[in-house]
């Protein structure tokens, strides 16, 4: 089941990726409406997907859910390859490997503390230890990335876009190019 969950988790980045592509491909006057429509599809899919999953699980079994999801994902991937033109906008940038590792280390400790804290007891040594252990990599991550431009800025751009790409110049910390 974990192997089946991994592609589902990777697919969660599709909506932000789609919004980023729309920012570069659509005229500014259409971006807000189309980004909202794409985001709304995520909510509608979740609202309709849960009852549909219950019906499938009741009538068949839970394995059918995973195989159906895999088949639909394969069809969607094939349609993307056939119908979506290659993305032509290229930007310079680099991956923030230390930041990604720091965030993963913090979340690996934080999520069990939050999800199991009620069972273990909020004052238990395990829960407190995991919370404390989550603070260290998260704090180091915050200190290490504070002077560096974030991967995605939360600032509103001059075109009224929701997110802007950070400046790639090291002297322009905190500035964005929209």
Buried (B, 14 or more C-beta within 10 A) or exposed (E): EEEEEEBEEEEEEEBEEBBBEBBEBBEEEEBBEBBEEBBEEEEEEEEEEEEEBEEBEEEEEEEEBBEBBEEEBEEEEEEEEEEEEEEEEEEEEEEBEEBEEBBEBBBEBBEBBEEBBEEBEEEBEBBBEBBEBBEEBBEBBEEEBEEEBBBBBEBEBEEEBBBBBBBEEEEEEEEBBB
